[in-house]
Amino acid sequence: MCAERHLAATEFATDYPESSLFFRHAPRAIIKSLVNMSDSSSNEDGAKPGFFGRIKSGLSKTRSRFTASLGNVFLGKKAIDAELLEDIETILLTSDVGVAATEDIIERLTAKVARKELADAEALYTHLKEELASILRGCQVPLEAKAGSGPFVILMVGVNGAGKTTTIGKMARLFQNQGKTVMLAAGDTFRAAAVEQLAAWGERNRVEVIAQHAGADSASVIFDALSAAKARGVDILIADTAGRLQNRKNLMDELAKIRRVMGKLDETAPHEVLLVLDAGTGQNAISQAREFLETVKVTGLVLTKLDGTAKGGVIFAIARELGLPIRFIGVGELIDDLRPFVAEEFVDALFEGADTAGK
């Protein structure tokens, strides 16, 4: 294996697309000037919002569309009729909740109405919220980063631009806040800027990054990183990978090789394979996920960029159609805006300000 390379690079953080030409050509001084973007407070007095406040703020675009539409159809409604149910169905579909999830919800609500379990529009509103929460509850499975011996290895997969490398940097901080030691492996050697970007996250978090030159063998980099992590007694190793899907065979071969070389050091690694999906792609995120699922055994999901889109309803479609644990959600640019997924808090934040039923 090639000799490992230890990187200490300029700090920076951003939610610019990882495939952006910015990262290929931006002077390092410009990159450095962005370092404090993710660490700066989201409000003027420097106080950081609480957990619910961050999610609520991050879902503002999705909530704005969703709650405004709900408010319009429920405002002044007392009785439940076919028109109200049809309007709810339209809102769910236009909010990217997905056809399958929407059909399930409307079918269950209609059945409750037929059995006279819902007396009025206010009761219907309450049960709509409960139906949405029930879709997500099964996917609320926190990641427990515990390995029997040696580091807990997390392999990150996802297309370029989904926020994979940025997510790795934020995950490193999250695990550090839990008192764990972390190491990063710059396994995305296909994209020239990926190594430098990950190195910058490493410097910011004071986390060691194992890397080689662009174009190096990804499996070799990750093997070196796992060797180093074991030798140093590191708790968690997070490994980046290339995000190209246009040549599935190459990707499949590369991921299979990574698993194989890891097995020489730890036959149980990787312990978690996280697929990073960009919420802004809407229903296309599901198609992306299916392609990866045909290639690699994904054990969990990260949904990013919820703050930058009105398509956050796709999380319900993802939960309904994929049924995989949603480990984390990204709700902002700050380094602490990667959050463990909690179904009830997500739905509460989505419905915040929409309690207009029956009024």
N, C-alpha and C positions, 0 to 999 in steps of 0.2 A: 504493500500500500504506500501511496505517496506520503511524504512527511507532512504532518499537519501544519497548518498555518494559523497563527493566533492573530486575530484582528482587533485593533482598537481604532475606530473610525470616528469621523465627525458625527455628533449627535444630530438627529433630525427625526421628525415624525410627521406623517401626513396621510390623508386619505385620497391623495391623487391616485389615479389608476396606476397599478404597478407596471403596466405595459407602456405607460406614458413616455414620450420622448424626453420629458423633463428629467427623468432619472438617468437617461443616457447621456445627456449633454449639459445639464446644469452645472455651473461652477460650484465647487465645494463650499465656497463662501456663501453662495446663495442658499445651498442646502442647509448650512449651519445656521443661517438666519431664521430658519423655520423650526429650530429645535424646541422652542418654548411654546409652540402652538398647542400641542397636546397637553402640556403641563399647566397652561394658563387657566384661570378660573372662567367659568361660564357666566359669571355675573360681575358687576362693576365693583362691588365692595370686597371681592376676593373670597367670599364664603362659597364653599362648594355645596351644591345641592345634595339632598339626601338621595337614598336609593330610588324611592318612588319618584322623586322629582326629576331625576336623570332620565328614567324611563319615560315619564310623561313628556318631558321636553323632547326626547329623542323620537317619540311617536307623533310629534305635533302635525306633521304633514299628512300622515295616514289618518290621524284622529280628526283633523280638520275636515277632510272629505267625508269620512264615515259618520261622524257625529252630526254634521250639518245635514246630511241626507236623512239620518234617523230622526233628527229633530223635525224636519219638514213633514215626514209621513206620520209621526206620532202626535205632533202638536194638535191639541184639541180633540184627539181621538178618544172615544169612550168604548165603543163596541168594536169587536173583531169581525172583519169581513174579508171576503176573498181579495178585494182590492188591496187591503193592508198587507196581507200575506204576499201578494205578488210584488208589491213595492219593496218589501223586505228582501225578497229573493233578488230583485234587481240591484239593490244596494250591495248585497253580499257579492254578487258576481262582478259588479263594477269596482269593488274594493279588493279584487284579486283573491277572494277566499277560495275560489275554484269551484268547478261544476259539481264534483263529487261531494265535497263538504257542504256546499249550498243545498244540494238535493237532500242530503241526510238531515240537515237542520230543518228545512221546510217540511219534510215528511214527518218529523217528530213533532214539530209545532202544530201542524195540521191535525195530527192524531190526538194531541192533547185538547185542541179546540173541539174536535168531534166528540170527545169523551166529557166535554164540559169541565175540564180540569182548569181551564183558564177563563176567568170570569170577564175580564176586560182587557183593554189595550195595555194598561199598566202591568198586568200579570204577564201578558205576552212579552213585553219588553224585558221584564225580569228573567223570564225563561230563555229568551234569545241570548242574553248575556251568559246564562248558565250553560246553554248548549255550546257556545263558542269556547267557554272555559273547559268543558268536558273533552273537547277535541284535543286540547293541548296538554291536559293533565298527564296522559300516558307518556308524553315525551319529556316530561320534567324529571330527568334522571341526572343528578349532579355527577360530575366527573370526580372519581376518587383516585387520585394519583398515588397509588401505593404499589410497589413492586416487592416481590419476595426477597430478592437479593439484587444488588446493583441498581442502576437508575430506572425510573419509570419512563419508558420511551413513548413519545407522542409523535406520530408521523402526520404531517400536514399535507393535504392534497386540495386541489381546486384550480380553476382556470386563472390565468393571469388577469389581473384587474379586479378580482373578487375581494381583495384586501387581505390576502393570505399572510404576507410578510408582516404587515402592520399588526395583524391579529397575533402573530407569534410574539412580537415585541410587547404587546399589551398583556398577553398570557403570562409572559415571563414576570412582569411586574405583579400580576395577581398572585402567582405562586410565591413570589418573594414576600408578599404581604402576609402569606400564610406561614412564613418562617422556613420555606424550603429553598434549597440551593438549586440553581438552574444553569444549564449550558445549552447553547444553540448550535445547530449544525446547518451550514449554508449549502444545502443540497440542491438548490435551484441553480445549477451551473449553466443552464441553457440561456437564461436571461442575464445579460451583462450587468445590469444595475442591481440585481437581487442581492449579490454578495455584499456590495457596499451598503445597501439599505439595511440589511440584517446586521452588519457590523455597527452601523450607527445606533441601532436599537440596543445592541450589546453594550456599547459605551454608555449610553444613557442609563441603562439599568445596572451597570457595573456587572455585566454577565459575560462570561467568556464565550467567544464565537470561534468555532472550528471551521475553517474554509480553505479552499484552494483557488486556483485561477479559474476564470470563466472558461467554460468548455471542458472542465475536468470531469472525471467520472463521478457521478452523483453518489453511487454506492460506496466508492472509495472514501469520499468526504464523510459520509455518515458512519462508515466503519471506524475511521479515525476518531470521530467525535465520540462514538460509543466506547471505544478503547480509553479515551481520555477521561470520559465521565466515570467509568468504572474505576480507573486508577485514582481519581481525585475524590471519590466518594460522593459524587453529585447525586442529588435526589431525583431531578427531572431533566431529561434531555428532550428538547423539542427540535425536530428535524424538518426543514423546509424541503420541498420537492418542486420540480418543474411543473408548470401549469398548462402544458399544451395538450389539447384534445384532438387536434386536427389529424394527428397520426396516432390512433389508439394503440396500434401494435407496438410502436416504440415506447409509449407510456406504460403499457402493460408489461413489456419486457424489463423496463427500467425499475418499476415497482417490485416486480418479482425478484430482480437481482438484489434490490435493497433488502428485501425480506431475507433472502438467502444469505447474504453476507452478515447481516445482523445475527442470524442464527448461529454463526460460528462463535459468537461471543455470548449470546443469550438466546436460547432457543424459544423463549416466550415473547421476544420482541418482534415488532412493536406491540406495546400493550394497549395502545389506543390509536385509531386512524380517524382523524378529524377532517371532514369535508367542509370547506369554507364556501358559502354561497352568498352572493350579493343580492340583497332584498330588492334592489332597484331593477333587477332583470325580470321581476314578476314571475309569471308562469314559466318562463324560460329556465328559471332556477331548478324547476323540477326535472325538465329535460336534461339539464346539465348533470344533475344528481344521478339520474338513471344511467347516463353514460359512464360515470365513475363507478357506480355500483356494479356494472358489468365487468369492470376492470380490477377493482380492488375491494376488499372486505372493509367497508366503512363501518365504524362503530359509533360514530357520533357526528353531530352537525354544529356548525357555527353560522349564524345568520348575521351578516354585517350590513352596515350602511342604512340601517333603519331610519336614521335621522335625515337622510337625504332623499327620501322617496315617499310618495303617497301610496306605494304598493305593499305596505307592510302586512296587509291582509294575507299575503302569500304564505305566511307562517302557518295558517290554518290548513291550506292546501298541502303544504309540505308535511305537516303532522298527519293529516288524513291519508295521504297517498304513499308516503315513505315509511312512516311509523318508526323512525329512528330517534334515539335520544337527541334532544336539542340541548347541547351542553352550555353554549354561551350565545348571547346576542350583543351586537355592537350598536350602541345608541348615541354615539357622538364621537367627536374628534379627540377628546381628552383621553389621556392614558388610562384613566380609571373608568372609561365608558364602555369597556367590555365587561359584561355582567353575566353571572350564572343565570340561566333561564328559570324563571318562576312563573308558572302559568297564570295564577290568580292575579299577580301584580301586573302582568302584561295586559290582561283583559281589563282590569280596573283602570289602568292608564289609558287604554283605548277608549273606554266609555266615559272617562272623566269629562264632565261638562255636558253630557248628552242626556241627562235625566229629565226628559221633557214629556215622558209618556203620560197621557191622560190629562195634561194641563191645558 
